[in-house]
């Protein structure tokens, strides 16, 4: 009887996880020749090799963790938003934007911009930001962005930056105009 109960709990958990993941899915419509964005850190504490001390999740000793500020250049003129997808490459549930997908509205014809940081462990996003999909972790579910939280095992974290055109704010459908990946560092 306990085996059935345990199997039922596992099934319900996995079913709930995959339903939630599908509800958070984002649809990108590719263009023929997407631009190759140029991305760099606008925050001197980040170097792409190691996640700065204090920028890990609170459960791992982080202190006011947030996303790094990013300088983005080469944005196509039609783009009206930038979407950042935060990921842990070594853990499949947290890869491909599993640490959160957050958008930032821009004016069309913006060729370069510095994206401000977003605090971790919160849905309270600064002005100009919007939630594309919350992080997919099993803990801290009330967060848009979950900072690196691997316990310092050397997991590689990265952000995929997408320049997009979104016809209406209500739809999670984006024309993908440009993209690049930036290594955040290991934790």
Order of alpha helices (4+ residues) and beta strands (2+ residues): alpha-beta-beta-beta-beta-beta-beta-beta-beta-beta
